[in-house]
């Protein structure tokens, strides 16, 4: 077959046909690439990724030299002629993805459309949506967005999506149900352009039968950068059993460590929390150690390394993170778990195939 193509000089023609068949995606607020990796794995070709943080941009470039990584403020890009910038006709893009950080805003009673979001990062996501009119979009955010300001913030966002010409579906998904050994809930909003609704039908992915735990990812984890506890904190954590927390050690030691937190109400279960190998990680954070939300390693008295956190986020081991160790922790903690992104994007790809 290769010989025939060579003789007929049909390779470039086949590549051109293949190129047309690949669904194209643009990603905003790309971070270290968790969402983009899942989208890529689902069969999309990402033609542009915008990210302001230099270390995260360097991470994307290092791991995917073929990606067009745009290290810039999205406010500078959203005001451009986006069709020309991405070499697309309006409506040609298949997927716009990203998780705009939503600063607190709500405009109950106003419902002015896109102007309601001006001055926020979501405004730029919505601007991309209006200018490019992709066939579908994927918008992910924290679960708390649903209830912020009694639901008015999210209502404003969905109003803007609908005014831009989309029918939306929303669902809170837990990464633990989708291949990640981590309890991490995210609000997923998927939109289909209204003119395609009779051809495109999206279904959220079904949970996996098996839900992984830390034992699945920590036993053979490669070495990687990390930080240590101070000597006093390390000695205290050595007293905490796997799966335990401050209530599982001597009260006088716990009280001395907790100081003013000792008198707080509530369970305070995150203080001196040590994970167990037979449970999923709690939500991976952007810092290796935070007093009221500790995630101590099950077998050693130390925080998880960057690579261990990356495994909890289901990044492949070959994915390298740039910047200093604290920047790497932040990039991993802010990421969308790759396995969750893949399952969501795979269903988007199926929906678009239905249209095709």
LOMARVEX-270151 format. One line per 2 residues: number of its first residue (from 1); their letters; for each residue x negated, y, z of C-alpha. Coordinates in Angstrom, 2 decimals, padded with zeros to 5 digits. Example, Ala and Ser with C-alpha at 12.3 -4.5 7.8 and 13.67 -1.06 7.14 Angstrom:
REM residues 2
1> AS> -012.30/-004.50/007.80; -013.67/-001.06/007.14
***
This chain:
REM residues 356
1> XX> 000.00/000.00/000.00; -002.82/002.41/000.85
3> XX> -004.53/001.64/-002.46; -001.33/002.31/-004.40
5> XX> -000.81/005.65/-002.66; -004.41/006.61/-003.31
7> XX> -004.11/005.80/-006.98; -000.83/007.66/-007.34
9> XX> -002.00/010.56/-005.13; 001.25/010.29/-003.19
11> XX> -000.20/010.68/000.31; 000.48/014.38/000.59
13> XX> 004.01/013.91/-000.73; 004.71/011.24/001.88
15> XX> 003.26/013.47/004.60; 005.50/016.30/003.44
17> XX> 008.58/014.11/003.63; 007.51/012.85/007.04
19> XX> 006.94/016.43/008.20; 010.49/017.38/007.25
21> XX> 011.89/014.45/009.17; 010.20/015.41/012.45
23> XX> 012.30/017.47/014.82; 010.65/020.73/015.88
25> XX> 010.58/022.22/019.36; 009.43/025.46/020.93
27> XX> 008.71/025.54/024.65; 008.81/028.55/026.96
29> XX> 007.17/028.75/030.40; 005.23/025.61/029.45
31> XX> 003.05/025.35/032.58; 000.72/022.35/032.59
33> XX> 002.83/020.47/030.04; 005.05/018.04/031.96
35> XX> 008.19/018.96/030.04; 006.35/019.30/026.72
37> XX> 004.75/015.86/027.16; 008.16/014.27/027.67
39> XX> 009.56/016.10/024.65; 006.60/014.98/022.54
41> XX> 006.97/011.38/023.69; 010.65/011.50/022.68
43> XX> 009.63/012.22/019.09; 009.57/016.00/018.76
45> XX> 006.76/018.09/017.30; 006.17/021.13/019.46
47> XX> 005.25/024.03/017.20; 004.67/026.60/019.91
49> XX> 004.24/026.78/023.68; 004.20/030.05/025.61
51> XX> 002.48/030.22/029.00; 001.19/033.23/030.91
53> XX> -001.11/031.46/033.40; -004.60/031.12/031.93
55> XX> -005.51/027.87/033.70; -002.27/026.22/032.61
57> XX> -002.83/027.45/029.04; -006.34/026.01/029.14
59> XX> -004.88/022.71/030.38; -002.52/022.58/027.42
61> XX> -005.28/023.39/024.92; -007.74/020.91/026.44
63> XX> -005.32/018.00/026.24; -003.57/018.88/022.99
65> XX> -005.92/020.85/020.73; -003.34/020.54/017.93
67> XX> -000.65/022.40/019.90; -000.16/026.09/019.23
69> XX> -000.58/027.42/022.76; 000.33/031.08/023.14
71> XX> -001.30/032.53/026.24; 000.70/035.72/026.64
73> XX> 003.51/037.37/028.57; 006.79/036.12/027.13
75> XX> 008.06/039.72/027.24; 005.54/040.55/024.51
77> XX> 006.67/037.66/022.32; 010.43/037.84/022.74
79> XX> 010.62/041.31/021.16; 008.90/040.12/017.96
81> XX> 010.50/038.79/014.79; 010.57/035.21/016.05
83> XX> 011.55/033.70/012.70; 008.42/035.12/011.13
85> XX> 006.29/034.40/014.20; 007.12/030.69/014.17
87> XX> 007.66/030.45/010.40; 011.27/029.35/010.87
89> XX> 014.59/030.29/009.40; 017.31/031.15/011.89
91> XX> 019.05/027.94/012.92; 016.22/025.71/011.65
93> XX> 014.58/024.99/015.03; 015.83/021.75/016.54
95> XX> 015.10/022.32/020.23; 014.26/025.21/022.53
97> XX> 013.06/023.94/025.90; 011.79/025.45/029.12
99> XX> 012.56/026.29/032.70; 012.66/030.04/033.14
101> XX> 011.96/031.03/036.73; 015.25/032.66/037.74
103> XX> 014.75/035.56/040.05; 017.77/036.37/042.17
105> XX> 020.35/038.09/040.02; 024.09/038.00/039.63
107> XX> 026.61/040.34/038.11; 029.98/039.21/039.36
109> XX> 032.75/040.96/037.49; 030.53/042.53/034.83
111> XX> 029.87/039.67/032.41; 028.15/041.95/029.94
113> XX> 026.28/039.13/028.25; 022.56/039.28/027.62
115> XX> 022.25/042.73/029.19; 023.19/041.18/032.54
117> XX> 019.86/039.38/032.61; 017.63/042.25/031.50
119> XX> 014.57/042.58/033.70; 014.48/038.88/034.51
121> XX> 012.47/036.05/032.96; 015.70/034.34/031.99
123> XX> 016.43/037.32/029.73; 013.55/036.29/027.49
125> XX> 014.71/032.67/027.34; 018.15/033.90/026.29
127> XX> 016.58/036.27/023.74; 014.75/033.35/022.11
129> XX> 018.02/031.45/022.04; 019.91/034.26/020.34
131> XX> 017.19/035.07/017.81; 016.25/031.52/016.77
133> XX> 019.63/029.78/017.22; 018.15/026.29/017.70
135> XX> 020.41/023.31/017.19; 020.05/022.37/020.86
137> XX> 018.40/023.75/023.97; 017.13/022.31/027.25
139> XX> 017.05/024.57/030.30; 015.80/023.15/033.59
141> XX> 015.74/024.76/037.00; 016.01/024.14/040.73
143> XX> 019.21/022.63/042.07; 019.75/025.70/044.26
145> XX> 020.52/027.78/041.18; 023.96/026.14/041.11
147> XX> 024.99/027.65/044.44; 022.97/030.86/044.51
149> XX> 025.19/033.83/045.35; 028.21/031.53/045.59
151> XX> 027.62/030.28/042.05; 027.75/033.70/040.42
153> XX> 024.13/033.65/039.25; 024.54/030.41/037.32
155> XX> 027.94/031.57/036.02; 026.22/034.61/034.50
157> XX> 023.60/032.38/032.90; 026.18/030.00/031.41
159> XX> 028.24/032.95/030.15; 025.18/034.15/028.25
161> XX> 024.59/030.68/026.81; 028.19/030.49/025.63
163> XX> 028.13/033.99/024.14; 024.98/032.99/022.25
165> XX> 027.08/030.33/020.54; 026.56/027.15/022.58
167> XX> 028.63/024.52/024.31; 026.83/023.45/027.46
169> XX> 026.63/020.45/029.78; 024.99/020.48/033.17
171> XX> 023.93/017.83/035.66; 021.64/017.55/038.66
173> XX> 019.16/014.72/038.02; 016.79/013.17/040.53
175> XX> 013.39/012.25/039.07; 013.35/009.14/041.28
177> XX> 016.15/007.70/039.12; 014.06/008.19/035.99
179> XX> 010.72/006.52/036.55; 009.00/008.96/038.92
181> XX> 008.01/007.82/042.42; 009.28/011.10/043.81
183> XX> 012.49/012.59/045.16; 012.83/015.71/043.05
185> XX> 016.20/017.10/042.03; 016.49/019.43/039.05
187> XX> 019.43/021.20/037.48; 019.46/020.28/033.80
189> XX> 021.48/022.34/031.34; 021.73/021.15/027.74
191> XX> 023.38/023.16/024.99; 024.61/022.28/021.52
193> XX> 025.23/025.00/018.95; 028.98/025.33/018.45
195> XX> 028.92/024.77/014.70; 027.36/021.32/015.31
197> XX> 029.67/020.11/018.06; 031.67/017.88/015.72
199> XX> 028.43/016.08/014.72; 026.21/016.26/017.80
201> XX> 027.19/014.58/021.04; 024.81/014.66/023.99
203> XX> 024.84/012.20/026.90; 022.68/012.54/029.98
205> XX> 020.34/009.56/030.48; 021.41/006.63/032.64
207> XX> 019.39/006.02/035.83; 016.76/003.29/035.67
209> XX> 017.39/-000.03/037.38; 014.07/000.15/039.24
211> XX> 013.13/003.14/041.39; 009.35/003.28/041.95
213> XX> 007.64/003.98/045.28; 004.19/005.24/046.23
215> XX> 002.75/001.73/046.25; 003.31/001.67/042.49
217> XX> 001.01/004.61/041.86; -001.46/004.92/044.74
219> XX> -003.05/001.49/044.87; -005.20/001.93/041.74
221> XX> -005.23/005.71/041.39; -008.44/007.16/039.91
223> XX> -010.49/009.58/041.99; -009.83/013.27/041.53
225> XX> -010.28/016.66/043.17; -008.58/017.29/046.46
227> XX> -008.85/019.03/049.83; -009.18/017.76/053.39
229> XX> -007.48/018.62/056.65; -009.44/020.40/059.33
231> XX> -010.99/018.10/061.91; -008.33/018.72/064.58
233> XX> -005.43/018.24/062.17; -007.02/015.10/060.74
235> XX> -007.31/013.55/064.22; -003.65/014.30/064.94
237> XX> -002.51/012.79/061.65; -004.42/009.63/062.48
239> XX> -001.94/009.16/065.34; 001.10/009.38/063.03
241> XX> 002.20/006.01/061.60; 003.04/005.66/057.88
243> XX> 006.61/006.87/057.39; 006.48/008.82/060.67
245> XX> 006.37/012.45/061.76; 005.87/014.54/064.91
247> XX> 008.38/012.59/067.00; 006.23/009.47/066.60
249> XX> 003.28/010.79/068.60; 002.83/011.91/072.21
251> XX> 005.07/014.94/072.95; 002.26/017.00/074.49
253> XX> 000.09/016.59/071.37; 003.01/017.37/069.07
255> XX> 003.98/020.45/071.09; 000.41/021.75/071.05
257> XX> 000.26/021.36/067.26; 003.73/022.74/066.51
259> XX> 003.47/025.82/068.76; 006.55/028.03/068.12
261> XX> 008.06/025.41/065.82; 008.56/023.18/068.87
263> XX> 011.47/025.38/070.00; 013.16/025.58/066.63
265> XX> 016.47/023.86/066.01; 016.93/021.03/063.53
267> XX> 015.01/017.84/062.91; 011.89/019.54/061.54
269> XX> 011.15/016.24/059.82; 008.61/017.81/057.48
271> XX> 006.19/018.66/060.30; 003.34/016.16/060.66
273> XX> 005.09/014.03/058.03; 003.14/011.03/056.82
275> XX> 004.38/009.15/053.78; 004.81/005.39/053.55
277> XX> 003.69/003.22/050.65; 007.20/001.79/050.42
279> XX> 009.02/005.08/049.82; 008.91/007.67/047.06
281> XX> 007.04/010.89/047.59; 008.98/013.89/048.73
283> XX> 009.01/016.71/046.19; 005.45/017.41/045.09
285> XX> 004.57/020.95/046.15; 002.25/023.58/044.71
287> XX> -000.07/023.46/047.73; -001.76/020.38/049.21
289> XX> -000.85/021.24/052.80; 002.03/023.26/054.25
291> XX> 002.78/022.97/057.95; 006.54/022.48/057.76
293> XX> 006.52/020.36/054.59; 003.55/018.02/054.96
295> XX> 003.03/015.02/052.69; 000.11/013.18/054.31
297> XX> -001.33/010.19/052.46; 000.07/006.87/053.75
299> XX> -003.29/005.15/054.32; -005.69/008.02/054.98
301> XX> -005.38/011.14/057.12; -005.57/013.63/054.26
303> XX> -003.37/015.38/051.70; -002.78/013.73/048.33
305> XX> -005.38/014.51/045.69; -004.49/016.36/042.50
307> XX> -004.52/013.07/040.59; -002.27/011.35/043.13
309> XX> 000.21/014.20/042.85; -000.09/014.00/039.07
311> XX> 000.82/010.32/039.22; 003.87/011.16/041.33
313> XX> 004.76/013.58/038.51; 004.09/010.75/036.00
315> XX> 001.35/012.58/034.11; -000.91/010.12/032.25
317> XX> -004.30/009.62/033.91; -006.11/011.04/030.87
319> XX> -004.29/014.39/031.26; -006.89/016.81/032.64
321> XX> -006.11/019.98/034.58; -008.20/023.14/034.27
323> XX> -009.08/025.75/036.88; -010.11/025.40/040.51
325> XX> -008.60/022.79/042.78; -005.87/025.10/044.12
327> XX> -004.85/026.09/040.61; -004.66/022.42/039.68
329> XX> -002.43/021.65/042.67; -000.17/024.54/041.64
331> XX> 000.06/023.39/038.01; 000.99/019.85/039.01
333> XX> 003.48/021.00/041.65; 005.30/023.31/039.23
335> XX> 005.59/020.69/036.49; 008.64/018.74/035.36
337> XX> 008.01/015.00/035.87; 007.04/013.62/032.47
339> XX> 009.26/010.54/032.78; 012.33/012.66/033.58
341> XX> 011.56/015.02/030.69; 011.19/012.06/028.35
343> XX> 014.53/010.50/029.27; 016.36/013.81/028.81
345> XX> 014.60/014.62/025.53; 015.13/011.10/024.21
347> XX> 018.89/011.61/024.51; 018.56/014.97/022.76
349> XX> 016.71/013.23/019.93; 019.49/010.62/019.73
351> XX> 022.09/013.38/019.57; 020.27/015.08/016.70
353> XX> 019.91/011.75/014.92; 023.68/011.46/015.12
355> XX> 023.94/014.77/013.32; 021.49/013.60/010.71
***
